[in-house]
Every structure is written in structure tokens, then in C-alpha cells.
Amino acid sequence: MQPKISHTAQDLNPVLQNPTESEEIVYQVFSVEEPTNNKWVNKTVINPGKIGEEYNKTHGHYHTTNPHPELYKVEEGEGILILQKKHEILLVKAKAGDQILIEPEYGHSWSNTGSTPLILLDNWSFGHSEEDYVFIDKHHGMAYYLAPEPSPNPNYQDLPQPIWVTPQQLPQGV
């Protein structure tokens, strides 16, 4: 199966704490091709490892042009989901079997904190526009870098402390 999106560490330079020259693949997104599956649209595979001190992660984005919720299911592995909006930063430690419904006002990014691939399923069928990434790119990443402990991104002002929550404390979308 061919990925529809493939990002190397160098592709992620706009959102990294310390940019890199590495061409190692960090994550790929595939279309889910199960005709009887009405729920899952995409499969994201984030490889284990680090870029400098940061865990491998997705680029991060908001849903600016299509303000709909997005449901994720952790199929394999473990990771941390960063959810952020103006005065709130949530860090969600998730593992296989967890489901998390992301409300449209939250920017979000996944980091693989484990030693095996983090495999995520999601139901996002609306596509993304460049606008979805502008805020994250402008601020050189999410509000906190996971390196490996949360480290504040100095490009944000008046940054609130992150709040650790469990997947069960968030909407499950089930």
C-alpha cells in the first residue's frame, strides 16, 4: 500500500525545536481500504525515535476550513496527543485501544513515545488546506515540544501550563 502522505524529519523543520537535515521518514498517512468500514478513513503510522531530543511527531494542525470534530483510535503503540486552544493545553497519554474525539477548536499533534510504531486510525474525510497549518508553522510548532518532557515553545506568549488528562476524560466518540 502506497502512502498518500509521507513526511521526513527535514519536512518537519518548520515545527521542530531544533531543525535537522535528516531525510529519515517520521510518519506516513495511508487511506484505509476496507469497503465495509464506515468509520475509519486514514491510518497514520508514526515511526519510533527522536528528532534531536523531540519524540517523532506529526506536523500538527487546526481544522480552520472544515470545523468538524475528528475521531482517533490508537490501533497500536503508545504516544502523547497535544491538544491546544487559546488558553488551554492538554497532554493526553494514549495507548492501543484508546479513542479520542478532538473538538474542532483544538489544534492537535501526535508524538510517538514508545519503541514501536504508533498506528492511529481517524475518520477525517474533509481533507486539509494550507490554512490548517498556518498557525502552527507561524509559531514553529505546537505550544510545547515533547523533548521528552514538555518544553515550552518560546514563540508563544502567555503560555498556560499543560494539563495531563487521560483519554477517558475526553469525549470518546463511541
Secondary structure by P-SEA (a helix, b strand, c coil): ccccccccccccccccccccccccccbbbbcccccccccccbbbbbbcccccccccccccccccccbbbbbbbbcbbbbbbbbbcccbbbbbbccccbbbbbcccccbbbbbcccccbbbbbcccccccccccaaaaaaccccccccccccccccccccccbbbbccccccccc
